């Protein structure tokens, strides 16, 4: 239950889940307290004054005015606290409208009722948990702010009719469960003020009778005398009758027998040797909930079984389990024993014999007569049977460390921690695993701020930076807090600057003490426990800053088959030195672990480093080449390097698997290619982007390509590869053109043309002429563009570069179309389309088909236009072509307007706008807005049409497309003059169904 108001104590409002009692002056709290106690009831003004103002205090001169002022203040306080209640004035009275269970008193009633039901159902464990939770809501005497007669009477009634019955219910459950010492301790707490309560006195006698007849008799005579002295003669007589019944029954008179509860003879005093709880524990609420669910049976009893809590060194496994165990004490657990198995400490770890011996000693057993392991195991098991015992085994080295303990500890709940996943136990013994993940940024900052203390308040920004550097590792946060504490006069910002060097962060705590307490030392012990091949792979992961890695790339690093690399990855993942990501078989390195791996790799021999780096780059170069060939076999390939030995390639069964691989590795390439240039692997750095161009352009990743091609140009220049530089500048020019950076685009084409003429390769000269022509066309200079195209076409035909020829013809057709030479345009498009079909160039076909459709539309042949556009859209859907999809939708929108299908036109226009904005295709956006406006006007939405056309006009003006700007301005003018006649008729809308999720 989410408690928003408290009246069990001073009247309080909940702020961030905690009751705050100093939200207002005492009178204000008193008024709200009465309203909360009577929530949902009308309280007349005079009644409210009577209940709040004490008789010996002067009442307000004007009841209504005074209360109206206080009511205003209460409403303001409720609003500021975002409290879920409304204070209403109803026919001269006040009424607080609130869900009752948001008030602690009524929440207590609800919880206590559920506890009674559970007790009646024979579920004492759950009943105890529920009534304990209910009673915890009582912070102090109810309505503590009020001293009026009404408040005193209400307080007494609530205590006697609600609180005391709750205490009795709690005692009954403790007795039923055989937990007599905690029950007696609770009675001692109730002695002050309620020592003569008859029902509490009976329960005291029942407990003492179970322990010792003599103790019960002594207590009986004392209680009976005190009752008589107080004048409670009837209660004294009733106590005598109860005492006699106990003697007749032989001492034990528990009302219900529960199978999971030990009998009095079996009951053992609690054994608890847990480490101290962490007072400022933060995070992992969901993991604690899962542990609690695992530890509890359907009836609410403690479950027997084994759970493994695993995680990276320094992740906070021990603190989490100990914190959780403290919460169970006295509720589901009577005995809690902690042992550190020392599985990762230098020297000898605890053996099975050590553990069994320590546990027997913890339960008070003598080992003198238990000389064999079998005897001790039997004795330990017998000791644990019938108890509610939690055993924590910290730092288990591996599955073999725990396996021999499963049988002797089977009557208990065992929670073990380890830096490894211990999958061997899960596979054969049904052990459950719970992995601890790093804290998030908010939790990290909260924990660090608590550890730093008051200094954190002065510079929360630096605290957040430091927390981020620690990567959510509690051990790192603790070490940083200690480091800060040692330098009291140093600003926090200076620490944030110092610890940007993660090597420094790894070393904090290594102050000459033995053993070192640094994070590096903890990680080193984890790594040293692994097989050699896994250690080698971890070191090699420090060579290159890949954001994530799979087994083929890891195999290339190691120079081993993928199966062996996968085994090493599995071992590292089991030790939490790498983290699995959402994609199966792929892993990431935590930032601090990457720094640790980088330090280790710096000690490797240079030739070993160079070979590993070359193998990795060779893998990505040849894999990306194979993927690009599967997708775009008609494109001229990049000249390749020979593949390194011991590099195994992925198998791309079809184009879908190829595109999936390229997209999955995009983040990797964005890191790998600049790193390759930095490490002077120039031959790889300029070639790799060319294998990515087709796929990433299709999916609109222009900014990524722009960045990578700038790296490619620098790499080609560094080794004097003029062909490589020219090819890279050509592609970069195309990317910049798509990003509408025309000046930069033309400059790249000019530089590429100069390089092509130097090398004398006619096909490359033709390519640069094609691109220069496109730049002229974008500026509206179609005559000059066609001059470039015709010269490029002549060169392409002379060198038999048929794929290039098709591209030139497509561009030539666009310029003819733009200058209204539709016959010449269709001829050029037809030649291009035939070549592209022969080559199997689906992307090229969609480009040309969309333009053919628009050409037919401009000629007025809407039927033929729709047929060609539908073909383009079908291919777009099939190959998921994000680049062509917006243009095809725009053309179809105009066609549908011409056909009078305005609702369908709107669908296509909106789809075109959505897709075009993703790839920044502003000419398409403007054209689609124009079509949308025409459809809106035709359906009577002139204001919306005008707004769309104004947006289109702004885009065409920015693009300097004066021809289309004039067309839109003409429509706007006729709309204002009422001279624009819409295309008649309409039909039901047809969804375009094009690339609803292009990513």
CORTA-V547511 format. One line per field, one symbol per residue. phi: phi as a letter, one per 40 degrees, with the letter a starting at -180 (. if undefined). psi: psi as a letter, one per 40 degrees, with the letter a starting at -180 (. if undefined). Layout:
BEGIN
phi=???
psi=???
END
This chain:
BEGIN
phi=.ccbbbbchccbbcbfgbcbcccacdccccccdccccbdgbcbddccccccbccccbccccbdccccccccccccccccccfccabcbbbfgbbaccacdccbdccccdccccccccccccgbcdccccccccccccccacdfccbbcdccccccccccccbccdccccccccccccgccccccccccccdchbcbcdcccccccdcccccadcccccccccccccccccgccccccccccccccccccghbbccbbbdccccdcccbcdbbbccccccbcbggcccccccccccbcccgccccibbbbbicdgcgccccccccccccdgbbbcbbbbbccfcbccgccccdcccccccccccgcccccbcbcdcccccccccccgbbbbbbbcgccacccbdccccccccbcbbbbacbcfcccccbbgccbbccbcccccccccccccccgcccccacccccccccccggcdccccccccccccbccccccccccccccccccccchcbgcbccbccdcccccccccccccccccdcccccbcccaabccccccdcgbcdcccccccccccccgcbbcbccdgbabbcdcccccccccccccccccddccccccccdccccccccccccbcccccccccccccgbbccbccacccccccccccdcccccccccccccgccdccccddccbdccccdcgcccdcdccccccccccccbgcccccccccdccdccccccgbcdccccccccccccccccgcccccccccdcccccccccgccccccccccccccccccbfccccdcccccccccccccbgcccccccccccccccccccgccccccdcdccdcccccccgcccccccccccccccdccbfccccdccccccccccccccgccccdcccccccccccccbfccdcdcccccccccccccbgbccccccccccccccccccgcccccccccccccccccgccbcccgabdcbccfbfcbcb
psi=hhhdihegaihiihhfehhhefeiiddddddddddddfheihhiddddddedhideihiidhddddddddddddddddddefigihhihhfeiihhhihdeehdddddddddddddddddefgddddddddddddeehdahifeeieiddddddddddddedddddddddddddddeegddddddddddedhdedehddddddddddddddhdddddddddddddddddeegddddddddddddddddeedhfhdihhdehiiddehiiihhfiiiihdfhhafddddddddddehideeihihahihhiiiheefddddddddddddhecehdhhhhhhefdeiiahihidddddddddddeeihedegeiddddddddddddheighhhhhifhdadddddeedddedeihhhiiieiefddddddefhiihhhiiiiddddddddddddaddddegddddddddddefehddddddddddddegdehidddddddedhdddddehegfeihiieiddddddddddeiiddddddddddedhfhdiiiddddddddfiidddddddddddddefeihiadhheiiihidddddddddddeeiiddddddddddddddddddddddddddgeeihihhiiihiifhhiihhdaddddddddddedddddddddddddefgdddddddddeeddddddeffdddddddddddddddddefgdddddddddddddddddefgddddddddddddddddddehdddddddddddddddddeegdddddddddddddddddefgdddddddddddddddddefgdddddddddddddddddefgdddddddddddddddddeegdddddddddddddddddefgdddddddddddddddddeegdddddddddddddddddefgdddddddddddddddddeegdddddddddddddddddefgdddddddddddddddeeehhihiiiiiihhdfhfdge.
END
